[in-house]
Amino acid sequence: MKILHGKLSPFVRKAMICAIEKGLENRIEIEPAAVGQGKINEALLKVNPTGKIPTLITDDGEAVYDSLVICDYFDSIVAEPRFIPAEQPERTRALAINAAADGLIVAGVLAMLEKGKPAERQWPEFEAAQWAKVEHCIGALDRSCGERGEKFDIGTASALCALGWLDARAPHLDWRARYSALAAWADKLASRDSVSRTRPPQA
Ligand SMILES: N[C@@H](CCC(=O)N[C@@H](CS)C(=O)NCC(=O)O)C(=O)O
């Protein structure tokens, strides 16, 4: 298998955490792929119409995307330990955390892109609405992760990836000071092999 990869991508990180947790890492070749807002990567678009990473190319040459689907594919190759819980209510809870974590990153990226525009083209209400979503997603992670303890599945991994993205890209939010229990939970899991080895390079 081959994964089209980027070291700074929290979505790639989620897929790689899953691969490591399932002992699949050695079966995956890492191929860096250049992506970015306003960039067109023709080779990537040929296999993934969304033009995003992570994109996994299976041994049969099939393209699998996005991060959730890649994790589901890894679960289909190695059944245990399940990364996406099979049973309810754990399944819906873990997938809901995944949705809040991904939503946090998407809203944060949109807010930062808006902020980065020349002043005369900025839409302040749009930026404020995105930061409001980021805040609500942090609140949702705070409510749902506190009770997880050391349980490790896609919910845990996606939350850690989103919080790691906040640390790296939105330090001005100072989420750790406002959500100290969530920060303590994340710090406790930071030394886990799959989490520490996928940490994005620090700027
Ligand atoms: N829903 C996708 C999101 C992936 C995503 O947004 N990846 C970013 C990198 S962090 C990307 O490839 N962006 C390039 C683009 O949007 O053109 C997933 O979970 O895999």
The ligand as an ORCA input file, in Angstrom:
! r2SCAN-3c Opt
* xyz 0 1
  N     -12.133     15.014      5.056
  C     -10.767     14.822      4.628
  C      -9.994     16.131      4.801
  C      -8.577     16.032      4.235
  C      -7.956     17.417      4.063
  O      -8.612     18.464      4.153
  N      -6.646     17.401      3.818
  C      -5.959     18.632      3.540
  C      -4.556     18.583      4.161
  S      -4.671     18.759      5.913
  C      -5.756     18.791      2.055
  O      -5.387     17.845      1.388
  N      -6.005     19.984      1.530
  C      -5.777     20.292      0.144
  C      -6.967     20.899     -0.515
  O      -8.005     21.108      0.142
  O      -6.860     21.194     -1.706
  C     -10.138     13.675      5.418
  O     -10.616     13.400      6.536
  O      -9.216     13.023      4.921
*
